[in-house]
Amino acid sequence: MVEKIDKNIIPKSVKGIISFGSFHSKDPEKNYSDEFSDLDLFVFTTAPNKILSINDIGWLSCFGKPMSVLIIENPFQNTRITRIMFDNLFSIDYIPVKYSKFSLVKKYLFLKNRGMEKIVPNHSIVHTELKAFYSYLIRGYAILYDKKNMKKIISKIEKQFSGYDDSSVTEKLFNECYHDFWHSAYKILGKIKRNDMYYALVLLDNIFKRRLVQMIEWETRYFYKSKEDLFYLGKKINQWSNESTREELKKTIFSFNEQENIKTLITHINLFQKASKNVATVQGYNLHLELETKILETIKEKSQFNYSELNP
């Protein structure tokens, strides 16, 4: 797929291109791409603010006739993604990166190896951004174009973060996930009782499930001691979670029936309680049992569902 790119027509402003995502795998026995996979590109450029339009795809036109172009602001990593869909429905996610950042990266890595990285302005932000960048590459990548020997810098980044696991837990992350789940559970109960379920789906369901999946990831890594790649946000969860969890996850889809939704809410809670208890036990974290009990008692009070199905 990536061999289609004609390096002779790449703009001078582009200094490097890295492909990552489902078209790449560090495990030669695993192929994660299929007909629905898109091509993810980091494009290191001196013109990161240039907006691609449907009539200005340039060197990417080798993939076909562009049919739709969408600019997505991605607040999670503070990046802008240009998504291009071609007439064969193949898509490219084009992520521009300011090339001058690499000068700062060189300086940061040089000083960090000498224990002097704190003299770099906003050094903690630089570290966080580098770790986020590495998390995109950790499952495999290819350098498609390199005018400035970026390969050397990326090798240093890999060495710096060798052994990094993006499913790792800290007590701070655990508590944030734990409390956000229980707050969301109570809010969803309110939406169920108000017959405002569509708003609950739009506003809360994604957050609720992200917290549940995060706890299941930690349970899988720390309690079940799995060495599998856990990906992110529940991707390929059918491959790495245990069978009983997978069966229960099938029951976590909300509807517009109040009693069914109470039952679905309870399924979420039972899964989360099991996972959080297991993680807290092996990691030595504390659970807020008073918070759990009060919310569970409120669910019992506000519903006619069989309370025996709630975990104690």
C-alpha positions as CSV (number, residue, x, y, z in Angstrom):
1,M,0.0,0.0,0.0
2,V,2.6,2.6,1.1
3,E,4.8,1.8,-1.9
4,K,2.3,3.9,-4.0
5,I,3.8,7.1,-2.7
6,D,6.0,8.9,-5.2
7,K,8.8,10.4,-3.3
8,N,9.7,12.7,-6.2
9,I,6.6,14.8,-5.8
10,I,6.5,15.2,-2.0
11,P,6.7,18.9,-1.2
12,K,9.9,20.4,0.1
13,S,8.2,21.4,3.3
14,V,7.8,17.7,4.2
15,K,10.9,16.4,5.9
16,G,9.7,13.0,7.0
17,I,6.7,10.6,6.8
18,I,6.0,7.7,9.2
19,S,3.3,5.2,8.7
20,F,1.8,3.4,11.7
21,G,-1.3,1.6,12.8
22,S,-3.0,-1.6,11.5
23,F,-0.8,-1.9,8.4
24,H,2.1,-2.6,10.6
25,S,2.8,-5.3,13.3
26,K,5.9,-6.2,15.2
27,D,4.6,-9.7,15.2
28,P,5.1,-11.2,11.7
29,E,2.5,-13.8,12.4
30,K,-0.2,-11.2,13.1
31,N,-1.8,-9.1,10.4
32,Y,-4.2,-6.5,11.8
33,S,-5.3,-4.9,8.5
34,D,-8.3,-5.6,6.4
35,E,-10.5,-3.9,3.8
36,F,-11.7,-1.4,6.5
37,S,-8.3,-0.4,7.6
38,D,-7.1,3.1,7.0
39,L,-3.5,4.4,6.6
40,D,-2.2,6.5,9.5
41,L,0.6,9.0,8.7
42,F,2.7,11.3,10.8
43,V,3.9,14.0,8.4
44,F,6.8,16.1,9.7
45,T,6.6,19.4,8.0
46,T,7.7,23.0,8.1
47,A,4.2,24.0,7.2
48,P,2.0,22.1,9.8
49,N,-0.8,24.6,9.5
50,K,-1.4,24.1,5.9
51,I,-5.0,22.8,5.4
52,L,-5.4,20.1,2.7
53,S,-8.5,20.5,0.6
54,I,-10.2,18.1,-1.8
55,N,-8.5,19.9,-4.7
56,D,-5.1,20.1,-3.0
57,I,-4.2,16.5,-2.0
58,G,-0.9,16.6,-4.0
59,W,1.3,13.6,-3.4
60,L,-1.5,11.7,-1.7
61,S,-3.5,11.5,-4.9
62,C,-1.6,8.4,-5.8
63,F,-4.1,6.5,-3.6
64,G,-7.0,7.5,-5.9
65,K,-9.5,10.2,-6.5
66,P,-10.3,12.1,-3.2
67,M,-14.0,12.1,-2.5
68,S,-14.2,13.7,0.9
69,V,-11.8,15.6,3.2
70,L,-12.5,16.2,6.9
71,I,-10.4,18.2,9.4
72,I,-10.7,16.8,12.9
73,E,-9.4,18.6,16.0
74,N,-8.1,16.0,18.3
75,P,-7.9,17.5,21.9
76,F,-6.6,14.2,23.4
77,Q,-3.1,14.8,21.8
78,N,-3.6,18.4,20.8
79,T,-3.3,17.5,17.1
80,R,-5.2,18.2,14.0
81,I,-6.0,15.2,11.7
82,T,-6.9,15.6,8.1
83,R,-8.9,12.5,7.1
84,I,-9.1,11.9,3.3
85,M,-11.6,9.4,1.9
86,F,-11.0,8.3,-1.7
87,D,-13.6,7.1,-4.2
88,N,-12.8,3.4,-3.3
89,L,-13.6,4.3,0.3
90,F,-10.0,3.9,1.4
91,S,-9.0,6.5,4.0
92,I,-5.9,8.2,5.1
93,D,-5.4,10.0,8.5
94,Y,-2.8,12.7,7.9
95,I,-1.3,14.0,11.1
96,P,1.0,17.0,10.6
97,V,3.8,17.5,13.1
98,K,5.9,20.7,13.3
99,Y,9.3,19.6,12.2
100,S,11.1,22.2,14.4
101,K,9.9,20.1,17.4
102,F,12.5,17.6,16.5
103,S,15.3,20.1,17.4
104,L,13.8,20.4,20.8
105,V,13.5,16.6,21.0
106,K,17.2,16.2,20.2
107,K,18.1,18.7,22.9
108,Y,15.8,17.1,25.5
109,L,17.1,13.5,24.9
110,F,20.7,14.7,25.0
111,L,20.2,16.4,28.3
112,K,18.0,13.7,29.8
113,N,20.8,11.1,29.3
114,R,22.9,13.4,31.5
115,G,20.2,14.0,34.0
116,M,19.8,17.6,33.0
117,E,16.5,17.6,31.2
118,K,14.9,20.0,33.7
119,I,16.7,22.9,32.1
120,V,14.5,22.5,29.0
121,P,11.4,24.8,29.2
122,N,8.2,22.7,29.8
123,H,10.3,19.6,30.0
124,S,7.4,17.6,31.5
125,I,5.2,18.4,28.6
126,V,8.0,17.4,26.2
127,H,8.3,14.1,28.0
128,T,4.5,13.5,27.9
129,E,4.3,14.3,24.2
130,L,7.2,12.0,23.4
131,K,5.6,9.2,25.3
132,A,2.3,9.7,23.5
133,F,4.2,9.8,20.2
134,Y,6.0,6.5,21.1
135,S,2.7,4.9,22.0
136,Y,1.6,5.3,18.4
137,L,4.7,3.5,17.2
138,I,5.0,0.8,19.8
139,R,3.0,-1.8,17.8
140,G,4.9,-1.2,14.5
141,Y,5.7,1.5,12.0
142,A,7.6,2.3,8.9
143,I,9.6,5.4,7.9
144,L,8.5,6.1,4.4
145,Y,10.4,9.3,3.8
146,D,13.4,10.8,5.7
147,K,15.3,13.9,4.5
148,K,16.8,14.8,7.9
149,N,17.9,11.4,9.4
150,M,14.9,11.2,11.6
151,K,15.5,7.5,11.9
152,K,18.4,8.2,14.3
153,I,16.2,10.4,16.6
154,I,13.3,7.9,16.5
155,S,15.8,5.1,17.5
156,K,16.8,7.2,20.5
157,I,13.1,7.7,21.4
158,E,12.5,4.0,21.3
159,K,15.5,3.4,23.5
160,Q,14.3,6.0,26.0
161,F,10.9,4.4,26.3
162,S,11.9,0.8,25.9
163,G,9.6,-1.3,28.1
164,Y,6.9,1.3,28.2
165,D,3.5,-0.3,28.6
166,D,0.5,1.9,27.7
167,S,-1.8,-0.3,29.8
168,S,0.2,0.4,33.0
169,V,-1.6,1.6,36.1
170,T,-0.7,4.0,38.9
171,E,-2.7,4.8,42.1
172,K,-3.6,8.2,40.7
173,L,-4.9,6.7,37.4
174,F,-6.8,4.0,39.3
175,N,-8.6,6.4,41.5
176,E,-9.5,8.7,38.6
177,C,-11.0,5.7,36.7
178,Y,-12.7,4.3,39.8
179,H,-14.4,7.5,40.9
180,D,-15.4,8.6,37.4
181,F,-17.1,5.2,36.8
182,W,-19.2,5.5,40.0
183,H,-20.1,9.1,39.4
184,S,-21.2,8.2,35.9
185,A,-23.2,5.2,37.2
186,Y,-25.2,7.5,39.4
187,K,-25.7,10.0,36.5
188,I,-26.9,7.3,34.2
189,L,-29.4,6.1,36.8
190,G,-30.8,9.6,36.8
191,K,-31.2,9.6,33.1
192,I,-32.9,6.2,33.2
193,K,-35.4,7.4,35.7
194,R,-36.0,10.7,33.8
195,N,-36.6,8.7,30.6
196,D,-33.8,10.7,29.0
197,M,-31.8,7.8,27.7
198,Y,-30.8,9.2,24.4
199,Y,-29.1,12.1,26.1
200,A,-27.4,9.5,28.4
201,L,-26.1,7.6,25.5
202,V,-24.7,10.8,23.8
203,L,-23.3,12.3,27.0
204,L,-22.3,9.5,29.3
205,D,-22.2,6.0,27.8
206,N,-18.9,6.4,26.1
207,I,-17.2,7.7,29.3
208,F,-18.8,4.9,31.3
209,K,-17.6,2.2,29.0
210,R,-14.1,3.7,28.6
211,R,-13.7,3.5,32.4
212,L,-15.0,0.0,32.5
213,V,-12.7,-1.1,29.7
214,Q,-9.7,0.6,31.4
215,M,-10.3,-1.3,34.6
216,I,-10.7,-4.6,32.7
217,E,-7.4,-3.9,30.9
218,W,-5.7,-3.4,34.3
219,E,-7.3,-6.5,35.7
220,T,-6.1,-8.5,32.6
221,R,-2.5,-7.2,33.0
222,Y,-2.1,-7.2,36.8
223,F,-4.5,-9.8,38.2
224,Y,-4.5,-12.3,35.4
225,K,-0.9,-11.6,34.5
226,S,-1.5,-11.5,30.8
227,K,1.4,-10.6,28.5
228,E,-0.9,-10.0,25.5
229,D,-1.0,-6.7,23.7
230,L,-4.1,-5.0,25.2
231,F,-4.2,-2.3,22.6
232,Y,-6.4,0.6,23.7
233,L,-10.1,1.5,24.4
234,G,-11.2,-2.1,24.2
235,K,-9.8,-2.7,20.7
236,K,-9.7,-6.5,20.0
237,I,-11.0,-7.2,23.5
238,N,-12.4,-10.5,22.2
239,Q,-8.8,-11.6,21.8
240,W,-7.3,-10.6,25.1
241,S,-10.1,-10.6,27.7
242,N,-11.2,-13.8,29.6
243,E,-14.3,-15.6,28.4
244,S,-16.6,-14.8,31.3
245,T,-15.9,-11.1,30.9
246,R,-16.6,-11.3,27.1
247,E,-19.9,-12.9,27.8
248,E,-21.0,-10.2,30.3
249,L,-19.8,-7.4,28.0
250,K,-22.5,-8.6,25.5
251,K,-25.1,-7.4,28.0
252,T,-23.8,-3.8,28.3
253,I,-25.8,-2.2,25.5
254,F,-28.5,0.2,26.8
255,S,-31.9,0.4,25.2
256,F,-35.0,2.6,25.8
257,N,-36.7,0.3,28.3
258,E,-36.3,1.4,31.9
259,Q,-36.1,-2.0,33.5
260,E,-33.8,-3.4,30.8
261,N,-31.6,-0.3,31.3
262,I,-31.4,-0.9,35.1
263,K,-30.3,-4.5,34.4
264,T,-27.7,-3.2,31.9
265,L,-26.5,-0.7,34.4
266,I,-26.1,-3.5,37.0
267,T,-24.1,-5.6,34.5
268,H,-21.7,-2.7,34.1
269,I,-21.4,-2.3,37.8
270,N,-20.8,-6.1,38.5
271,L,-18.0,-6.2,35.9
272,F,-16.4,-3.0,37.2
273,Q,-16.6,-4.2,40.9
274,K,-15.0,-7.5,40.1
275,A,-12.2,-5.9,38.0
276,S,-11.5,-3.0,40.4
277,K,-11.5,-5.3,43.4
278,N,-9.0,-7.6,41.7
279,V,-6.7,-4.7,40.7
280,A,-6.9,-3.0,44.1
281,T,-6.0,-6.3,45.8
282,V,-2.9,-7.0,43.8
283,Q,-1.7,-3.3,43.6
284,G,-2.5,-2.4,47.2
285,Y,-5.0,0.3,46.4
286,N,-8.1,1.3,48.5
287,L,-11.7,1.1,47.3
288,H,-14.3,3.6,48.4
289,L,-16.9,1.1,49.7
290,E,-19.1,3.8,51.2
291,L,-19.5,5.4,47.8
292,E,-20.3,2.0,46.2
293,T,-22.8,1.1,48.9
294,K,-24.7,4.4,48.7
295,I,-25.0,4.2,44.9
296,L,-26.1,0.5,45.0
297,E,-28.7,1.3,47.7
298,T,-30.0,4.1,45.5
299,I,-30.4,1.8,42.5
300,K,-32.2,-0.7,44.8
301,E,-34.5,2.1,46.0
302,K,-35.3,3.6,42.6
303,S,-35.9,0.3,40.7
304,Q,-37.9,-2.8,41.1
305,F,-35.1,-4.9,39.8
306,N,-34.0,-8.0,41.8
307,Y,-31.3,-6.5,44.1
308,S,-29.8,-9.9,44.6
309,E,-28.2,-9.6,41.2
310,L,-26.0,-6.7,42.5
311,N,-22.6,-7.7,43.9
312,P,-22.3,-6.9,47.6
